[in-house]
């Protein structure tokens, strides 16, 4: 068996393995979706998640800008502003 044939065989085995994994994951998703009564496709779920993540980041950025304005007015560090109101700078 030549090198190319060996590589081709390996790739075909990998493809088969990936197809089996995909099938298994699809079945698992369908079971969980039915259990949780979710009627969305994986693509719809990920699109929704990305949209919500973008909105969260925009709101967080706006909050940080406001905190920076307050820190500038008080002539202190933004960390001090967050400590004063009882929040952590960690996400």
C-alpha positions as CSV (number, residue, x, y, z in Angstrom):
1,X,0.0,0.0,0.0
2,X,1.5,3.3,-1.0
3,X,1.8,6.4,1.2
4,X,-1.0,8.2,-0.6
5,X,-3.3,5.2,-0.2
6,X,-2.5,5.0,3.5
7,X,-3.2,8.7,4.0
8,X,-6.5,8.4,2.1
9,X,-7.5,5.5,4.2
10,X,-6.7,7.4,7.4
11,X,-8.7,10.4,6.2
12,X,-11.7,8.3,5.3
13,X,-11.6,6.8,8.8
14,X,-11.5,10.3,10.3
15,X,-14.4,11.4,8.2
16,X,-16.4,8.3,9.3
17,X,-15.5,9.0,12.9
18,X,-16.5,12.7,12.6
19,X,-19.8,11.7,11.0
20,X,-20.5,9.3,13.9
21,X,-19.7,12.1,16.4
22,X,-22.0,14.5,14.5
23,X,-24.8,12.0,14.6
24,X,-24.3,11.3,18.3
25,X,-24.2,15.0,19.1
26,X,-27.3,15.7,17.0
27,X,-29.2,12.9,18.8
28,X,-28.1,14.3,22.2
29,X,-29.2,17.8,21.2
30,X,-32.6,16.5,20.1
31,X,-33.1,14.7,23.4
32,X,-32.1,17.7,25.5
33,X,-34.2,20.0,23.3
34,X,-37.3,17.7,23.7
35,X,-36.7,17.5,27.5
36,X,-36.3,21.2,27.9
37,X,-39.0,22.0,25.3
38,X,-36.7,24.0,23.1
39,X,-37.9,24.4,19.5
40,X,-34.9,26.2,18.1
41,X,-32.1,24.9,15.9
42,X,-28.5,25.0,17.1
43,X,-27.9,27.9,14.6
44,X,-30.8,29.9,16.0
45,X,-29.6,29.3,19.6
46,X,-26.0,30.4,18.8
47,X,-27.2,33.5,16.8
48,X,-29.4,34.5,19.8
49,X,-26.5,33.9,22.2
50,X,-24.1,36.0,20.1
51,X,-26.7,38.8,19.8
52,X,-27.2,38.8,23.6
53,X,-23.4,38.7,24.2
54,X,-22.9,41.8,21.9
55,X,-25.7,43.6,23.8
56,X,-24.1,42.7,27.2
57,X,-20.7,44.0,25.9
58,X,-22.2,47.3,24.7
59,X,-23.9,47.8,28.1
60,X,-20.8,46.9,30.0
61,X,-18.7,49.3,27.9
62,X,-21.3,52.1,28.5
63,X,-21.2,51.4,32.3
64,X,-17.4,51.5,32.3
65,X,-17.4,54.8,30.4
66,X,-19.8,56.3,33.0
67,X,-17.6,55.0,35.8
68,X,-14.6,56.6,34.1
69,X,-16.4,59.9,33.9
70,X,-17.2,59.7,37.7
71,X,-13.6,58.8,38.4
72,X,-12.4,61.7,36.4
73,X,-14.7,64.1,38.2
74,X,-13.5,62.7,41.6
75,X,-9.9,62.6,40.4
76,X,-9.5,59.0,41.5
77,X,-9.0,55.6,39.9
78,X,-12.0,53.8,38.3
79,X,-11.2,51.0,40.8
80,X,-12.0,53.3,43.7
81,X,-15.4,54.2,42.2
82,X,-16.3,50.5,41.9
83,X,-15.1,49.8,45.4
84,X,-17.2,52.7,46.7
85,X,-20.4,51.3,45.2
86,X,-19.6,47.7,46.1
87,X,-18.8,46.2,42.7
88,X,-15.8,44.3,41.4
89,X,-14.0,45.2,38.2
90,X,-14.1,41.5,37.2
91,X,-16.7,40.4,34.6
